[in-house]
Amino acid sequence: MALVDQSLPYVRAISPYQPGKPIAELAREQGVDERHIIKLASNENPRGMSHRARAAMERALGDLERYPDGNGFALKAALAERHGVGVDQIALGNGSNDLLELVARVFLAPGRSAVFSRHAFAVYPLATLAAGGECIEVPARDYGHDLDAMAAAIGADTRIVFVANPNNPTGTHIPPEALHAFLARVPADVLVVLDEAYHEYLPPELRSETVGWLRQFPNLLISRTFSKIYGMAGLRIGYALAAAEVVDLINRVRQPFNVNSLAQAAALGALEDHGFVAESYAMNRAGMELLVAGLKRLGLGHLPSQANFVTFKVGNGVAVNARLLAQGVIVRPIASYGMPEWLRVTVGTEPENARFLAALEKAL
């Protein structure tokens, strides 16, 4: 018997996560200058990180021979003040993906299941399978979460329900009252992981006061990230807000230094830069309007999005994506999400959005 056959069967069953194509990779494939390529595939902030975050990170460069603060004291204190929770209710992660996987390690195993929606973030089944758990995928409603069906799918062996709001890759949003009612229906011994990676892109009137719900629902965990509106995807840092007992369990399985020093310093600087976040939000809303208008002009359907991307229907996603790549424009095919006729594009700068639309018209 081969060595790999001795590995865990549920690990062999995993299809690895496919990230958005890097600029350097396309440059090698097409033999073109990287400066002529735009990447609108991974929902990054096209403005980069704020000057305050960058300055804070640069000040930390002189201390890299030291291990980072394994407890993230300063960052946790700032987050606790921001959200009005205890420091013991915050867990830090190497991106919010890290936290999703840590939660799965804590609560899932063979004989246990996790519930999530069709067309939801690909890491939910990956984290579930890596822990040996069973995936219960619930059919979507209008490409978003069908909360009634998800509640009905919870079984005696279910330990986690994953909910993304706004959802990736469809951009759909669950109204606060519907989400609160759903939480009230979930059994108290089932953890609801509310993935709010795109929370800061929501219009103010759509933002739920989910952090305040932690007092009412001890089985709620909220994950957020610095990768999106804060523009720090390359530094890999996110955080979770939950009951202290849940955070204690996460800390038992995470690596001792899972968030590096530069990421912690930059995150502290980012939290202080309210102007950068406001400007990024405004730029995203304007770019979204331009993209949606362009898609309508081209006669393409799209899903209304409350995040920093738009998912649109082209018919043959593989072919259109290939024609875009040939023009140096990287978007995200989402056939792996069960949507082979759709592509997802990140809202970029004004010139990037215009170039994308021109390339898309040619590709069609």
C-alpha positions in Angstrom: 0.0 0.0 0.0 1.3 3.4 -0.9 2.2 6.0 1.7 -0.5 8.4 0.6 -3.1 5.6 1.0 -2.3 5.7 4.7 -3.5 9.3 5.0 -7.0 10.1 6.3 -9.6 9.4 3.6 -11.5 12.6 4.3 -8.3 14.6 3.7 -7.8 12.9 0.3 -11.4 13.8 -0.5 -10.7 17.5 -0.3 -10.4 19.6 -3.4 -7.8 22.3 -2.6 -8.9 25.9 -2.5 -8.2 27.8 -5.8 -7.3 31.4 -5.1 -7.5 34.2 -7.7 -4.8 34.0 -10.3 -1.7 36.1 -9.2 -0.5 38.9 -11.6 3.0 37.3 -11.8 1.5 34.0 -12.9 -0.5 35.5 -15.7 2.5 37.6 -16.8 4.6 34.4 -17.1 1.8 32.6 -19.0 1.1 35.5 -21.5 4.7 36.8 -21.7 3.6 40.3 -20.9 4.7 43.1 -18.5 3.1 42.9 -15.1 2.4 46.6 -15.3 -0.1 45.9 -18.1 -2.2 43.5 -16.0 -5.0 44.4 -13.7 -6.3 42.0 -11.0 -9.9 42.2 -10.0 -10.3 38.6 -8.8 -9.7 38.5 -5.0 -11.8 41.3 -3.6 -8.8 43.3 -2.4 -9.0 47.1 -1.7 -7.5 48.7 -4.8 -6.2 51.6 -2.7 -3.9 49.3 -0.7 -3.6 49.9 3.0 -3.8 53.2 4.8 -0.8 55.4 5.4 -1.3 55.0 9.2 -1.2 51.3 8.9 1.9 51.3 6.7 3.7 53.7 9.1 2.8 51.5 12.1 4.1 48.5 10.3 7.3 50.2 9.3 7.9 51.2 12.9 7.7 47.5 13.9 10.4 46.5 11.4 13.2 47.0 13.8 11.9 44.4 16.2 11.6 41.4 13.9 14.2 39.3 15.6 11.7 39.0 18.5 8.7 36.7 18.5 5.4 38.5 18.1 3.1 39.1 21.1 1.4 35.7 21.1 -1.6 37.1 23.0 -1.9 40.2 20.8 -2.5 42.3 23.9 -2.5 45.8 22.3 -4.6 44.8 19.3 -7.1 43.0 21.4 -7.4 45.9 23.7 -8.1 48.3 20.8 -10.7 45.8 19.4 -12.3 45.4 22.7 -12.7 49.2 23.1 -14.0 49.5 19.5 -16.7 46.8 19.9 -17.5 47.1 23.6 -16.6 43.5 24.5 -14.1 41.9 26.9 -10.6 41.2 25.8 -11.3 37.6 26.6 -14.0 37.6 23.9 -11.5 38.2 21.1 -9.4 35.6 19.2 -6.9 36.7 16.5 -6.1 34.7 13.4 -3.8 34.5 10.4 -6.7 35.9 8.4 -10.3 35.1 9.2 -9.8 31.8 7.3 -7.5 30.7 10.1 -10.3 31.3 12.6 -12.8 29.4 10.5 -10.5 26.4 10.5 -9.7 26.7 14.2 -13.4 26.7 15.0 -13.8 23.5 12.9 -11.0 21.9 14.8 -12.7 22.7 18.1 -16.2 21.6 17.3 -16.0 19.1 14.4 -14.8 15.5 14.0 -16.0 12.3 12.3 -19.7 11.8 13.2 -20.4 15.6 13.5 -21.7 17.9 10.8 -21.7 21.5 9.7 -24.5 23.3 7.8 -23.8 26.0 5.2 -25.5 27.4 2.1 -25.0 26.5 -1.6 -22.9 29.2 -3.3 -21.3 30.2 0.0 -17.6 30.7 0.8 -15.5 27.7 -0.2 -13.6 27.5 3.0 -16.7 26.2 4.9 -16.6 22.8 3.3 -12.8 22.7 3.3 -12.6 23.4 7.0 -15.4 20.9 7.7 -13.8 18.1 5.7 -10.3 18.7 7.1 -11.7 18.1 10.6 -13.5 14.9 9.4 -16.9 16.4 9.6 -19.9 15.9 7.3 -20.9 18.8 5.0 -24.7 19.6 4.9 -25.0 21.9 1.9 -28.5 23.6 1.8 -29.9 24.8 -1.6 -29.7 28.6 -2.0 -32.6 30.9 -2.4 -32.0 33.5 -5.1 -28.3 32.8 -4.8 -28.4 33.7 -1.1 -29.0 31.9 2.2 -32.3 30.1 2.7 -32.4 30.5 6.5 -35.5 28.5 7.0 -34.1 25.5 5.1 -30.8 25.9 6.9 -32.5 25.8 10.3 -34.5 22.7 9.2 -31.2 21.0 8.1 -29.7 21.2 11.6 -29.5 17.6 12.9 -28.6 16.0 16.2 -25.0 15.7 15.1 -24.7 19.3 13.8 -22.2 21.4 15.7 -21.6 24.4 13.4 -23.7 26.5 11.1 -21.7 28.8 8.8 -23.4 32.0 7.6 -21.7 34.7 5.4 -23.2 38.1 5.5 -22.7 39.7 2.9 -22.1 36.4 1.1 -19.1 35.6 -1.1 -19.2 35.0 -4.1 -22.8 36.3 -4.7 -22.8 39.5 -2.6 -26.3 38.8 -1.2 -27.3 40.2 2.2 -29.5 39.0 5.0 -31.6 41.7 6.7 -30.9 42.1 10.5 -34.4 41.0 11.6 -34.2 37.7 9.6 -30.8 37.0 10.9 -31.8 37.6 14.5 -34.8 35.4 14.1 -32.6 32.6 12.7 -30.3 32.8 15.6 -33.2 32.4 18.0 -34.1 29.2 16.2 -30.7 27.5 16.3 -30.2 25.1 19.3 -28.0 26.6 22.0 -25.5 23.7 21.6 -24.8 24.6 17.9 -22.3 27.3 17.1 -23.4 29.9 14.5 -20.3 31.3 12.7 -21.3 34.6 11.2 -18.7 35.5 8.7 -18.7 39.3 8.3 -15.6 39.8 6.1 -17.4 42.4 4.0 -19.3 44.1 6.9 -17.6 47.5 6.4 -18.8 47.7 2.8 -22.5 47.6 3.9 -24.5 50.8 3.7 -25.0 52.0 7.3 -28.8 51.3 7.1 -28.1 47.6 6.4 -25.5 47.0 9.1 -26.7 44.7 11.9 -25.7 45.3 15.5 -24.5 41.8 15.6 -21.8 42.3 18.2 -24.5 43.3 20.7 -26.2 40.0 20.0 -23.3 38.1 21.7 -24.9 38.8 25.1 -28.1 37.2 23.9 -26.6 34.3 21.9 -23.6 32.6 23.6 -23.5 30.3 20.6 -22.7 33.1 18.2 -19.2 33.7 16.8 -18.5 36.7 14.5 -15.5 36.7 12.2 -14.0 39.8 10.6 -10.9 40.6 8.7 -8.4 43.3 7.8 -8.0 41.8 4.3 -10.9 43.6 2.6 -11.7 47.3 3.3 -8.5 47.8 5.4 -6.4 46.7 2.4 -4.1 44.3 4.3 -4.8 40.9 2.6 -1.0 40.2 2.2 -0.4 40.5 6.0 -3.1 37.9 6.9 -4.9 39.0 10.0 -8.5 38.6 11.1 -10.3 38.3 14.4 -13.3 36.6 16.0 -15.7 37.9 18.6 -17.4 35.3 20.8 -18.2 34.1 24.3 -15.1 33.9 26.4 -15.6 30.1 26.8 -15.5 29.7 23.0 -12.4 32.0 22.6 -10.7 29.9 25.3 -11.2 26.8 23.3 -9.8 28.5 20.1 -6.7 29.6 22.0 -6.1 25.9 23.0 -5.7 24.8 19.4 -4.2 27.8 17.6 -0.5 28.1 17.0 1.3 30.2 19.7 2.3 32.9 17.3 -0.3 32.7 14.6 -0.4 36.5 13.9 3.0 38.1 13.1 4.3 41.3 14.5 3.9 43.4 11.3 0.3 42.4 10.9 -0.5 43.3 14.5 1.2 46.7 14.2 -0.5 47.5 10.9 -3.9 46.5 12.2 -3.6 48.9 15.2 -2.7 51.7 12.8 -5.6 50.8 10.5 -8.2 50.9 13.3 -7.2 54.5 14.0 -7.7 55.6 10.3 -11.4 56.2 10.1 -11.0 58.5 7.1 -9.3 55.8 5.1 -12.2 53.4 5.7 -14.8 56.1 4.8 -13.0 57.0 1.6 -12.7 53.3 0.6 -16.4 52.8 1.2 -17.3 55.8 -0.9 -14.9 54.8 -3.7 -16.4 51.3 -3.7 -20.0 52.5 -4.0 -19.1 54.8 -6.9 -17.2 52.0 -8.6 -20.1 49.6 -8.1 -22.5 51.9 -9.8 -20.1 52.2 -12.8 -19.7 48.5 -13.1 -23.4 47.8 -12.8 -24.2 50.4 -15.4 -21.6 48.9 -17.7 -23.0 45.4 -17.3 -26.5 46.6 -18.1 -25.2 48.4 -21.2 -23.7 45.1 -22.3 -27.0 43.3 -21.7 -25.6 41.1 -18.9 -27.5 40.0 -15.8 -25.9 40.5 -12.4 -26.6 39.8 -8.8 -27.2 42.9 -6.6 -24.2 43.1 -4.3 -23.6 44.6 -0.9 -19.9 43.9 -0.9 -16.9 45.1 -3.0 -17.6 42.8 -6.0 -20.2 42.0 -8.6 -21.2 38.6 -9.9 -22.5 38.6 -13.5 -23.7 36.1 -16.0 -21.9 35.5 -19.3 -23.1 32.1 -20.4 -19.7 30.4 -20.9 -17.6 31.5 -18.0 -14.5 29.5 -19.0 -14.4 31.0 -22.5 -15.1 34.6 -21.5 -12.6 34.4 -18.6 -9.9 33.1 -21.0 -10.5 36.0 -23.4 -10.2 38.4 -20.5 -7.0 36.9 -19.3 -5.6 37.2 -22.9 -6.2 41.0 -22.5 -4.4 41.1 -19.1 -7.6 41.3 -17.0 -8.0 38.9 -14.1 -11.4 38.2 -12.7 -12.7 35.2 -10.8 -14.5 32.3 -12.5 -16.8 30.6 -10.0 -17.7 27.3 -11.6 -16.3 25.7 -8.4 -19.2 27.4 -6.5 -21.7 25.7 -8.8 -22.0 28.8 -11.0 -20.2 27.9 -14.3 -22.1 30.6 -16.3 -21.0 33.4 -14.0 -17.9 35.4 -13.3 -17.1 37.7 -10.3 -15.3 41.0 -10.6 -13.9 43.1 -7.8 -14.6 46.8 -7.8 -11.3 48.5 -8.7 -10.1 52.0 -9.3 -12.0 54.1 -11.9 -9.4 53.3 -14.7 -9.4 49.6 -13.7 -13.2 49.4 -13.9 -13.2 51.2 -17.3 -10.6 48.9 -18.7 -12.4 45.8 -17.4 -15.7 46.8 -19.1 -13.9 47.5 -22.4 -12.1 44.1 -22.2 -15.4 42.4 -21.3 -17.1 43.9 -24.3 -14.4 42.6 -26.5 -14.4 39.2 -24.8 -18.2 38.8 -25.5 
